[in-house]
């Protein structure tokens, strides 16, 4: 039991990066109107104020693999905690718009880097039989962070005209907790051995993770680090034919995650509800309702991902997304908005997404790359995810206005049909398989 608790503590600690990721992303929703009034921002300035963290996230995800490779997973998580702490305090205390942009951008860098380093760290310290559940803790914490941000904003909204400072500054508390706890976790044994050649240190961490099989795992890692004589070391460039399968899987998975329309629906839920004829009073209810459903079904998925597998959850989720998106598109085509039909369909959509794509993405991408390119591979998957998130979020209002709800949701529906085909015909199952076994399956030797 002590061993399981220890690994769970390490995983939860790394997953705190996910909680701050979710909180930082959502917290701006409660402060953006106050900020616009405070600095008398134009429409473009206001848009930049809200989206600057997302720009930082794209860059942070693109570059996050570099410190993870050079400094190690643990030190990278430590500096991510510093970014979150400085960003939250800086954003809350500034009186200058340009400084505010700087500190929010810094928080975005932390979000992007944490989406690379945290799932990768958890993957490398988890036993194969519980790896899916432990890595899915990251996504669970992302969703929990979003919900807590919504709730925190709601509770702080009436404390005066400086409420926005408290909304942004309260993030310093979990940031400080992350900073303290991350110093009490070990470094990834795979990084210790393969990047630094520290065999004894790697052996000790592996012994804590799996006292029965650590010797065999260590031997497998050493063999992958030192190929047999006569077999020269393979190229470690990510974009080489050797790694074409995991690269293809990661990019397609990340693209499908966003062309489901998830970020457009979460960010623009009140706008979508207004398109169906509902009043603005539904805005708070929709955001909190989406947050609760997202959290609930992420938790359900977390408990099923190692039992039924990543691929099974994705196939079930794809069917649910196709049906709900198809019915929403039909409602817009017929202009048939009976009561709460579209909001209810979107709540069901969120449930299917959280159950499948939401929980599986960070698990799957962190598993499929071999040890020597896992950091750059995770960065590629994370960057693709965030780039597509920014693109879809940016384009959604334009397409919703120009093409209408029918064509927009039909596009998302067709993309999910393609995702179903991808899951059925191409996506492999990785549950219960060691990282080294997965490497032998995917990598061209």
C-alpha positions as CSV (number, residue, x, y, z in Angstrom):
1,X,0.0,0.0,0.0
2,X,2.8,2.4,0.9
3,X,4.3,2.0,-2.6
4,X,0.9,2.7,-4.3
5,X,0.4,5.8,-2.1
6,X,3.9,7.0,-2.9
7,X,3.4,6.8,-6.7
8,X,-0.1,8.3,-6.3
9,X,1.5,11.3,-4.4
10,X,4.1,11.8,-7.1
11,X,1.4,11.7,-9.8
12,X,-0.9,14.1,-8.0
13,X,2.0,16.5,-7.4
14,X,2.8,16.6,-11.1
15,X,-0.9,16.8,-11.9
16,X,-1.1,20.0,-9.9
17,X,0.4,21.5,-13.0
18,X,-2.8,20.5,-14.7
19,X,-5.0,22.1,-12.0
20,X,-3.1,25.4,-12.5
21,X,-3.4,24.9,-16.2
22,X,-7.2,24.7,-15.9
23,X,-7.5,27.5,-13.4
24,X,-5.2,29.9,-15.3
25,X,-7.1,29.3,-18.6
26,X,-10.6,29.9,-17.1
27,X,-10.0,32.6,-14.4
28,X,-9.7,35.4,-17.0
29,X,-13.5,35.0,-17.8
30,X,-14.4,36.6,-14.5
31,X,-12.0,39.5,-14.8
32,X,-12.1,40.5,-18.5
33,X,-15.0,43.0,-18.3
34,X,-13.4,44.8,-15.3
35,X,-10.0,45.0,-17.2
36,X,-11.6,46.4,-20.3
37,X,-13.3,49.2,-18.2
38,X,-10.2,49.8,-16.1
39,X,-7.8,50.5,-19.0
40,X,-10.5,51.7,-21.5
41,X,-9.4,49.0,-23.9
42,X,-10.4,48.9,-27.6
43,X,-11.9,45.8,-29.0
44,X,-8.6,44.6,-30.3
45,X,-6.8,45.4,-27.1
46,X,-9.5,43.6,-25.1
47,X,-9.1,40.5,-27.4
48,X,-5.4,40.5,-26.9
49,X,-5.8,40.8,-23.1
50,X,-8.0,37.7,-23.0
51,X,-6.0,35.7,-25.6
52,X,-2.4,36.6,-24.6
53,X,-2.2,33.6,-22.2
54,X,-3.2,31.3,-25.1
55,X,-0.4,32.7,-27.2
56,X,2.0,31.9,-24.4
57,X,0.5,28.4,-24.2
58,X,1.2,27.7,-27.8
59,X,4.8,28.9,-27.4
60,X,5.3,27.1,-24.1
61,X,4.0,23.8,-25.5
62,X,6.4,24.2,-28.5
63,X,9.4,24.8,-26.3
64,X,8.5,22.8,-23.2
65,X,10.3,19.7,-24.4
66,X,13.7,21.5,-24.3
67,X,14.1,22.0,-20.6
68,X,12.5,18.6,-19.9
69,X,15.3,17.1,-21.9
70,X,18.2,19.3,-20.7
71,X,17.3,19.9,-17.0
72,X,15.1,16.9,-16.3
73,X,11.3,16.5,-15.7
74,X,11.5,17.4,-12.0
75,X,13.4,20.7,-12.5
76,X,11.1,21.7,-15.4
77,X,8.1,21.2,-13.2
78,X,9.7,23.3,-10.5
79,X,10.3,26.2,-12.9
80,X,6.7,25.8,-14.2
81,X,5.5,26.3,-10.6
82,X,7.7,29.5,-10.4
83,X,6.1,30.7,-13.7
84,X,2.6,30.1,-12.3
85,X,3.4,31.8,-8.9
86,X,5.0,34.9,-10.5
87,X,2.3,35.2,-13.1
88,X,-0.6,35.1,-10.6
89,X,1.0,37.6,-8.2
90,X,2.1,39.9,-11.0
91,X,-1.2,39.9,-12.8
92,X,-3.0,40.7,-9.6
93,X,-0.7,43.5,-8.5
94,X,0.1,45.4,-11.7
95,X,-1.4,48.8,-12.5
96,X,0.0,48.9,-16.1
97,X,-1.7,47.1,-19.0
98,X,1.6,46.2,-20.7
99,X,2.9,44.6,-17.5
100,X,-0.5,42.7,-17.2
101,X,0.0,41.3,-20.7
102,X,3.6,40.2,-19.7
103,X,2.5,38.4,-16.6
104,X,-0.5,36.7,-18.3
105,X,1.8,35.6,-21.1
106,X,4.2,34.2,-18.5
107,X,1.3,32.1,-17.1
108,X,0.5,30.9,-20.6
109,X,4.1,29.7,-21.0
110,X,3.6,27.7,-17.8
111,X,0.3,26.2,-19.1
112,X,2.0,25.1,-22.3
113,X,5.1,23.7,-20.7
114,X,3.0,21.8,-18.1
115,X,1.0,20.1,-20.8
116,X,4.3,18.7,-22.0
117,X,6.2,18.0,-18.8
118,X,3.5,16.8,-16.4
119,X,1.9,13.9,-18.4
120,X,5.4,12.9,-19.5
121,X,6.7,12.7,-15.9
122,X,3.7,10.7,-14.7
123,X,4.0,8.3,-17.7
124,X,7.6,7.6,-16.8
125,X,7.1,6.9,-13.1
126,X,3.9,4.9,-13.5
127,X,3.6,1.0,-13.5
128,X,2.1,-0.2,-16.8
129,X,-1.1,-1.5,-15.2
130,X,-2.1,1.8,-13.6
131,X,-0.5,4.3,-16.1
132,X,-3.7,5.3,-17.8
133,X,-5.5,6.2,-14.6
134,X,-2.5,8.1,-13.2
135,X,-1.8,10.1,-16.3
136,X,-5.5,10.9,-16.6
137,X,-5.2,12.6,-13.2
138,X,-3.6,15.4,-15.2
139,X,-6.7,16.0,-17.3
140,X,-9.0,15.5,-14.2
141,X,-7.0,18.3,-12.5
142,X,-7.3,20.5,-15.6
143,X,-11.1,20.2,-15.5
144,X,-11.1,20.6,-11.7
145,X,-9.1,23.8,-12.1
146,X,-11.5,25.2,-14.6
147,X,-14.5,24.5,-12.3
148,X,-12.8,26.0,-9.3
149,X,-11.9,29.1,-11.3
150,X,-15.5,29.5,-12.3
151,X,-16.6,29.0,-8.7
152,X,-13.9,31.3,-7.3
153,X,-14.9,34.1,-9.7
154,X,-18.5,33.7,-8.7
155,X,-17.7,34.0,-5.0
156,X,-15.4,36.9,-5.4
157,X,-17.4,39.0,-7.9
158,X,-19.1,41.2,-5.3
159,X,-16.2,42.2,-3.1
160,X,-15.7,45.5,-4.7
161,X,-14.1,47.1,-7.8
162,X,-10.8,45.4,-7.1
163,X,-12.4,41.9,-7.2
164,X,-10.5,41.1,-10.4
165,X,-7.2,41.3,-8.5
166,X,-8.4,38.7,-6.0
167,X,-9.7,36.5,-8.8
168,X,-6.3,36.4,-10.4
169,X,-4.2,36.5,-7.2
170,X,-5.9,33.6,-5.5
171,X,-4.0,31.3,-8.0
172,X,-0.9,32.0,-6.0
173,X,-2.0,29.6,-3.2
174,X,-2.1,26.4,-5.4
175,X,1.0,27.7,-7.2
176,X,2.8,27.8,-3.9
177,X,1.6,24.3,-2.9
178,X,2.8,23.0,-6.3
179,X,6.2,24.7,-5.8
180,X,6.6,23.1,-2.3
181,X,5.4,19.6,-3.2
182,X,7.3,19.2,-6.5
183,X,10.6,19.4,-4.5
184,X,9.6,16.1,-2.7
185,X,9.3,13.9,-5.8
186,X,12.1,11.9,-7.5
187,X,13.4,12.5,-11.0
188,X,12.2,10.3,-13.8
189,X,14.3,7.1,-13.8
190,X,14.2,7.0,-17.6
191,X,15.7,10.5,-17.8
192,X,18.3,9.7,-15.2
193,X,19.5,6.6,-17.0
194,X,19.1,7.5,-20.7
195,X,20.0,11.2,-20.6
196,X,22.5,11.3,-17.7
197,X,23.8,7.8,-17.4
198,X,23.0,7.7,-13.6
199,X,22.4,4.0,-13.3
200,X,22.3,3.8,-9.5
201,X,19.9,6.7,-9.1
202,X,17.7,5.3,-11.8
203,X,17.7,1.9,-10.2
204,X,16.7,3.3,-6.8
205,X,13.7,5.1,-8.2
206,X,12.7,2.0,-10.2
207,X,12.9,0.0,-7.1
208,X,10.5,2.3,-5.3
209,X,8.1,2.1,-8.3
210,X,8.2,-1.6,-8.9
211,X,10.2,-3.6,-6.4
212,X,9.4,-6.9,-8.1
213,X,10.3,-6.1,-11.7
214,X,12.7,-3.1,-11.4
215,X,15.8,-5.2,-12.4
216,X,14.2,-6.3,-15.7
217,X,13.0,-2.8,-16.5
218,X,16.5,-1.4,-15.8
219,X,18.0,-4.0,-18.1
220,X,15.5,-3.2,-20.9
221,X,16.3,0.5,-20.5
222,X,20.1,-0.2,-20.6
223,X,19.7,-2.2,-23.7
224,X,17.8,0.5,-25.4
225,X,20.5,3.0,-24.3
226,X,23.4,0.8,-25.6
227,X,22.5,-1.2,-28.7
228,X,24.2,-4.5,-29.3
229,X,27.6,-4.4,-31.0
230,X,27.3,-4.1,-34.8
231,X,24.1,-2.2,-34.5
232,X,24.9,1.5,-34.6
233,X,22.7,3.8,-32.6
234,X,19.6,5.0,-34.5
235,X,18.9,8.6,-35.3
236,X,17.1,10.5,-32.5
237,X,15.6,13.1,-34.8
238,X,11.9,13.1,-34.2
239,X,11.0,13.8,-37.8
240,X,12.7,10.7,-39.2
241,X,11.2,7.6,-40.8
242,X,12.0,5.7,-37.6
243,X,9.4,7.6,-35.6
244,X,6.8,8.2,-38.4
245,X,4.1,6.1,-36.7
246,X,4.1,7.8,-33.3
247,X,4.4,11.2,-35.0
248,X,1.4,10.5,-37.2
249,X,-0.7,9.2,-34.3
250,X,0.1,12.2,-32.0
251,X,-0.6,14.8,-34.7
252,X,-3.9,13.2,-35.8
253,X,-5.0,12.6,-32.2
254,X,-4.4,16.3,-31.3
255,X,-6.1,17.6,-34.4
256,X,-9.2,15.4,-33.9
257,X,-9.3,16.6,-30.3
258,X,-9.9,20.2,-31.4
259,X,-11.9,19.7,-34.6
260,X,-14.5,18.2,-32.3
261,X,-15.3,21.8,-31.5
262,X,-14.7,21.4,-27.8
263,X,-13.0,24.7,-27.1
264,X,-15.4,26.6,-29.3
265,X,-18.3,25.2,-27.3
266,X,-16.7,25.8,-23.9
267,X,-15.6,29.3,-24.7
268,X,-18.7,30.4,-26.6
269,X,-21.4,28.4,-24.8
270,X,-23.4,31.6,-23.9
271,X,-23.2,32.8,-27.5
272,X,-24.4,29.5,-28.8
273,X,-27.3,29.4,-26.4
274,X,-28.2,33.0,-27.5
275,X,-28.2,31.8,-31.1
276,X,-31.0,29.3,-30.1
277,X,-33.1,32.1,-28.6
278,X,-32.1,31.8,-24.9
279,X,-31.4,34.9,-22.8
280,X,-28.1,36.0,-21.4
281,X,-29.0,34.8,-18.0
282,X,-28.0,31.3,-19.0
283,X,-24.3,32.3,-19.2
284,X,-23.3,31.5,-15.6
285,X,-25.5,28.4,-15.5
286,X,-24.0,27.1,-18.8
287,X,-20.4,27.6,-17.6
288,X,-20.9,26.0,-14.2
289,X,-23.0,23.2,-15.7
290,X,-20.4,22.4,-18.3
291,X,-17.7,22.5,-15.6
292,X,-19.6,20.0,-13.4
293,X,-20.4,17.6,-16.2
294,X,-16.8,17.8,-17.5
295,X,-15.5,16.9,-14.1
296,X,-17.9,14.1,-13.4
297,X,-17.3,12.3,-16.7
298,X,-13.5,12.8,-16.6
299,X,-13.6,11.1,-13.2
300,X,-15.7,8.2,-14.6
301,X,-13.2,7.8,-17.5
302,X,-10.3,7.9,-15.1
303,X,-11.6,4.8,-13.4
304,X,-12.3,2.9,-16.7
305,X,-9.3,3.8,-18.9
306,X,-7.0,1.0,-17.6
307,X,-9.9,-1.5,-17.5
308,X,-11.4,-1.1,-20.9
309,X,-8.5,0.7,-22.7
310,X,-7.9,3.9,-24.5
311,X,-9.3,2.8,-27.9
312,X,-12.6,1.5,-26.5
313,X,-13.3,4.8,-24.7
314,X,-12.4,6.7,-27.9
315,X,-14.8,4.6,-30.1
316,X,-17.7,5.0,-27.6
317,X,-17.0,8.7,-27.3
318,X,-16.8,9.2,-31.1
319,X,-20.3,7.7,-31.5
320,X,-21.7,10.0,-28.8
321,X,-20.0,13.1,-30.3
322,X,-21.3,12.2,-33.8
323,X,-24.9,11.8,-32.6
324,X,-25.0,14.9,-30.4
325,X,-23.3,17.2,-33.0
326,X,-25.5,15.8,-35.7
327,X,-28.6,16.6,-33.6
328,X,-27.4,20.1,-32.8
329,X,-26.7,20.8,-36.5
330,X,-30.2,19.5,-37.4
331,X,-31.8,21.8,-34.8
332,X,-30.1,24.8,-36.4
333,X,-31.1,23.6,-39.9
334,X,-34.8,23.2,-38.9
335,X,-34.5,26.2,-36.5
336,X,-36.2,24.0,-34.0
337,X,-35.1,25.2,-30.6
338,X,-37.6,23.6,-28.3
339,X,-36.9,24.8,-24.7
340,X,-33.5,23.6,-23.6
341,X,-32.9,21.0,-26.4
342,X,-29.7,22.4,-27.7
343,X,-28.1,23.1,-24.2
344,X,-29.1,19.6,-23.1
345,X,-27.5,18.1,-26.3
346,X,-24.3,20.2,-25.6
347,X,-24.2,19.0,-22.0
348,X,-24.4,15.4,-23.3
349,X,-21.7,16.2,-25.9
350,X,-19.4,17.5,-23.1
351,X,-20.1,14.2,-21.2
352,X,-19.0,12.1,-24.2
353,X,-16.0,14.3,-24.9
354,X,-14.8,14.2,-21.2
355,X,-15.3,10.4,-21.2
356,X,-13.1,9.9,-24.3
357,X,-11.0,12.5,-25.9
358,X,-10.6,14.7,-22.8
359,X,-9.2,11.9,-20.6
360,X,-7.3,9.9,-23.3
361,X,-5.3,12.6,-25.2
362,X,-2.6,13.2,-22.6
363,X,-2.3,9.6,-21.7
364,X,-2.0,8.3,-25.3
365,X,0.4,11.0,-26.6
366,X,2.7,10.5,-23.6
367,X,2.8,6.7,-24.1
368,X,3.5,6.3,-27.8
369,X,6.9,8.0,-28.1
370,X,10.1,6.0,-27.3
371,X,12.2,7.2,-24.4
372,X,14.8,9.0,-26.5
373,X,12.3,11.4,-28.2
374,X,9.5,11.4,-25.6
375,X,10.1,15.1,-24.7
376,X,10.1,16.3,-28.2
377,X,7.2,14.0,-29.2
378,X,5.1,15.2,-26.3
379,X,5.9,18.8,-27.2
380,X,4.8,18.1,-30.8
381,X,1.5,16.6,-29.7
382,X,0.9,19.4,-27.2
383,X,1.8,22.2,-29.7
384,X,-0.5,20.7,-32.3
385,X,-3.3,20.6,-29.7
386,X,-2.8,24.2,-28.6
387,X,-2.3,25.6,-32.1
388,X,-5.5,24.0,-33.3
389,X,-7.3,25.2,-30.1
390,X,-6.2,28.8,-30.9
391,X,-7.2,28.4,-34.5
392,X,-10.7,26.9,-33.9
393,X,-11.4,29.4,-31.1
394,X,-10.4,32.3,-33.3
395,X,-12.4,31.2,-36.4
396,X,-15.6,30.0,-34.6
397,X,-17.4,33.3,-34.3
398,X,-16.7,34.2,-37.9
399,X,-17.9,30.8,-39.2
400,X,-20.9,30.8,-36.9
401,X,-21.9,34.2,-38.2
402,X,-21.2,33.6,-41.9
403,X,-22.2,29.9,-42.3
404,X,-24.6,29.6,-39.4
405,X,-25.0,27.0,-36.7
406,X,-26.1,24.2,-39.1
407,X,-22.9,24.2,-41.3
408,X,-20.6,24.9,-38.3
409,X,-21.8,21.9,-36.2
410,X,-22.1,19.7,-39.3
411,X,-18.4,20.3,-39.9
412,X,-17.6,19.2,-36.3
413,X,-19.9,16.2,-36.8
414,X,-18.1,15.1,-40.0
415,X,-14.7,15.5,-38.3
416,X,-15.9,13.1,-35.6
417,X,-16.9,10.5,-38.3
418,X,-13.3,10.7,-39.5
419,X,-12.1,10.3,-35.9
420,X,-14.2,7.2,-35.5
421,X,-12.6,5.7,-38.6
422,X,-9.2,6.7,-37.2
423,X,-9.9,4.9,-33.8
424,X,-11.4,1.9,-35.5
425,X,-8.8,1.3,-38.2
426,X,-5.5,3.0,-37.1
427,X,-5.4,3.7,-33.4
428,X,-3.6,1.0,-31.4
429,X,-4.4,-0.1,-27.9
430,X,-1.7,0.7,-25.3
431,X,-3.3,-0.3,-22.0
432,X,-1.3,-2.5,-19.6
433,X,1.8,-2.4,-21.9
434,X,5.2,-1.2,-20.8
435,X,6.6,1.9,-22.5
436,X,9.5,-0.2,-23.9
437,X,7.0,-2.8,-25.4
438,X,5.1,0.1,-27.0
439,X,8.3,1.4,-28.4
440,X,9.1,-2.0,-30.0
441,X,5.6,-2.0,-31.6
442,X,5.7,1.6,-33.0
443,X,9.3,2.3,-33.9
444,X,10.9,1.2,-37.2
445,X,14.2,-0.5,-36.5
